[in-house]
């Protein structure tokens, strides 16, 4: 079982480097750097993390072809692999709908865009001249300067068709943070349906909060869960989890930035079912449930200091109380 840590781009680079070193020292296998519009650039963050560490794999997550052309995505991944050969992976995804809307980015044919992006990037990373005539993207007999690079390609997916596409086409899939154990299980069935027997690495983001007392951990992610779970594409996730959550009321509260109301809607049971939050023993038990649902790699999210990162990793690995 592999363990990763996700960085969302909120931390300044010096703090990010310190956090990456803490994660590696505590035993993490991977670091995932997020591509969120209006935060920090993922390619720069990835280069900084690779420079600050010696062992962990670093995954760019989830770079959107609606923002960055697939050729440029391939260039960035190849250049990072040149910096740290064998330690780089690439995750492609449509992007966060609200961020894309706020930047005026039009999302056209998202499934087609993901398919063509994987095909273009994989071909370019092969090191040979590429001619590609897709419905959305084209390449005219060009090759990458860095030459052949072995960079695994992962898809960020939530809906059934994108999950099946990940199974059919990508080297791996990563599931959204705030996914319940039940939703992970159901999602991986779609991945398996698309894979038809081929091996696909299965990762999932899990918000993790460790505290000496459960009550101190449960309050940590109420606002983040309100922001995440209000989205319509989380309806199945919420339904399968079984906790009482009024998504429409949540959307209204978040829209008017009434955070007190939004957080009241996210009860303790919602937090327990959509995160790994609590005492060390409770967190380990919850992570074991995510593993049993079929994940090959758990990626801990919602960590912002070197100290809490080191503790969360150590707890997840059973090395700390």
SVG drawing of the C-alpha trace seen along z (x, -y; Angstrom):
<svg xmlns="http://www.w3.org/2000/svg" viewBox="-32 -36 50 45">
<polyline fill="none" stroke="black" stroke-width="0.4" points="0.0,0.0 1.4,-3.4 0.9,-6.6 1.0,-10.1 0.4,-13.6 -1.3,-16.3 -0.3,-20.0 -3.0,-22.4 -0.9,-25.4 -1.9,-27.6 1.5,-27.4 4.5,-29.6 7.3,-27.7 9.7,-27.8 6.9,-26.2 6.1,-23.8 9.7,-22.6 9.8,-22.1 6.5,-20.2 7.7,-18.0 10.8,-17.1 8.8,-16.3 6.5,-14.0 9.4,-12.2 11.2,-11.8 8.1,-10.4 7.8,-7.7 5.5,-9.1 6.0,-7.5 4.6,-10.3 3.6,-14.0 0.8,-15.3 0.9,-19.0 -2.4,-20.4 -3.2,-22.6 -5.7,-25.1 -6.3,-28.3 -5.4,-31.5 -3.1,-29.6 0.5,-28.6 1.8,-27.2 2.0,-23.3 5.1,-23.0 7.1,-25.4 5.8,-23.7 6.7,-20.2 10.2,-21.4 10.7,-22.8 9.5,-19.7 11.7,-17.5 14.7,-19.7 13.9,-19.5 13.5,-15.7 15.5,-12.7 13.1,-9.8 9.3,-10.6 7.5,-10.4 5.9,-13.8 2.6,-13.9 1.2,-17.0 -2.5,-17.0 -4.8,-17.6 -3.5,-19.6 -6.4,-20.8 -6.2,-20.7 -8.9,-23.5 -6.2,-25.7 -2.9,-24.3 -2.5,-22.8 -1.5,-19.1 1.8,-19.9 2.7,-22.2 1.6,-19.7 3.9,-17.1 6.7,-19.6 6.3,-20.3 6.2,-16.7 9.2,-15.8 11.3,-18.6 10.5,-17.7 11.4,-14.1 14.7,-15.3 15.3,-17.1 14.5,-13.9 14.3,-10.9 11.8,-8.2 10.2,-10.4 7.6,-12.2 4.0,-11.3 1.3,-13.4 -2.4,-13.6 -4.8,-15.2 -8.3,-16.4 -10.9,-18.7 -10.4,-21.1 -12.6,-22.6 -15.8,-24.0 -15.9,-27.1 -12.3,-28.0 -12.7,-27.6 -15.8,-29.7 -14.1,-32.5 -11.3,-32.5 -13.7,-32.6 -12.5,-29.2 -14.9,-27.4 -15.0,-23.7 -15.8,-22.0 -16.4,-18.3 -14.6,-17.3 -14.4,-13.6 -13.0,-14.1 -10.5,-16.6 -9.2,-14.1 -8.9,-11.3 -7.1,-13.4 -4.8,-14.9 -3.7,-11.4 -3.1,-10.3 -1.1,-13.4 1.0,-13.5 1.7,-9.8 2.8,-10.0 5.1,-13.0 6.6,-11.4 7.5,-8.4 10.3,-10.6 9.5,-10.1 7.9,-12.7 4.2,-12.9 1.4,-13.7 -2.0,-13.8 -5.2,-14.9 -7.9,-15.0 -11.2,-16.7 -9.9,-19.2 -6.1,-19.1 -3.5,-18.7 0.2,-18.1 2.1,-18.3 5.1,-16.0 6.9,-17.4 8.9,-15.8 9.8,-16.8 13.2,-18.3 13.8,-16.2 13.3,-13.0 11.7,-9.9 10.5,-10.1 8.8,-7.4 6.1,-9.4 2.9,-7.6 -0.3,-9.3 -3.2,-9.4 -6.7,-10.7 -8.7,-12.6 -12.2,-11.3 -15.5,-11.4 -18.4,-10.6 -19.0,-7.1 -17.9,-7.9 -14.6,-9.6 -13.9,-6.7 -14.4,-4.2 -12.2,-6.3 -9.5,-6.2 -9.7,-2.5 -9.5,-2.1 -6.8,-4.6 -4.7,-5.8 -2.0,-4.3 -3.9,-5.3 -6.9,-7.1 -7.3,-9.4 -10.6,-9.9 -11.7,-13.3 -11.1,-14.3 -14.3,-14.0 -15.1,-10.7 -16.8,-8.3 -15.7,-4.7 -18.9,-3.6 -18.3,-6.0 -14.7,-4.8 -15.9,-1.2 -18.6,-2.2 -16.2,-4.4 -13.6,-1.6 -16.2,0.7 -16.5,-1.8 -12.7,-1.9 -12.6,1.9 -15.4,1.9 -13.3,-0.4 -10.1,1.5 -11.4,4.9 -8.5,6.7 -5.6,4.2 -3.8,3.0 -4.7,-0.5 -3.3,-2.1 -6.0,-3.3 -5.4,-6.4 -7.8,-8.4 -7.5,-11.8 -8.6,-11.6 -8.8,-14.6 -7.0,-13.6 -7.1,-15.3 -5.4,-13.8 -6.0,-15.0 -5.8,-13.6 -9.5,-13.9 -12.0,-13.2 -14.0,-16.5 -10.9,-18.5 -10.4,-16.8 -14.1,-16.8 -14.2,-20.6 -11.2,-20.8 -12.8,-20.2 -16.4,-21.4 -15.9,-24.5 -13.9,-22.5 -16.5,-19.8 -19.2,-22.4 -17.3,-23.8 -16.6,-20.4 -19.8,-18.5 -22.1,-21.2 -21.1,-20.4 -23.8,-18.5 -21.3,-15.9 -21.0,-14.8 -24.7,-13.9 -24.0,-10.2 -21.1,-10.4 -23.3,-12.0 -26.2,-9.5 -24.0,-6.5 -22.3,-7.7 -25.7,-7.8 -25.1,-10.8 -27.8,-13.5 -26.7,-16.4 -28.9,-18.9 -26.9,-19.8 -29.3,-22.5 -29.2,-24.2 -25.4,-23.8 -25.2,-25.5 -27.3,-28.4 -25.2,-28.9 -21.9,-28.8 -23.2,-31.1 -24.0,-33.8 -20.8,-33.0 -22.7,-32.2 -20.0,-30.0 -21.7,-29.5 -24.8,-28.1 -22.7,-26.0 -20.7,-24.5 -23.8,-23.7 -25.1,-21.7 -21.9,-19.5 -22.6,-17.5 -20.2,-15.1 -21.6,-12.1 -20.8,-13.8 -17.2,-14.5 -16.8,-10.9 -18.1,-9.5 -16.2,-11.8 -12.8,-12.1 -10.4,-10.3 -10.7,-12.5 -10.2,-11.7 -7.8,-10.1 -4.8,-8.2 -6.6,-4.9 -9.8,-6.3 -7.8,-7.7 -6.0,-4.4 -9.3,-2.5 -10.8,-4.8 -7.8,-4.6 -8.0,-0.8 -11.6,-1.1 -10.5,-3.1 -7.8,-0.5 -10.3,2.3 -12.5,0.4 -9.8,1.0 -7.3,-1.9 -3.6,-1.1 -2.6,-4.6 -4.1,-6.9 -3.2,-10.5 -3.7,-12.5 -5.1,-16.0 -5.8,-19.1 -2.4,-19.2 -0.6,-22.6 2.3,-22.5 5.4,-20.3 4.5,-19.2 0.9,-18.0 2.1,-16.4 4.8,-14.4 2.3,-13.3 -0.4,-12.3 2.0,-10.3 3.4,-8.5 -0.1,-7.8 -1.2,-6.5 1.8,-4.2 1.3,-3.0 4.5,-4.5 3.0,-7.0 0.2,-7.2"/>
</svg>
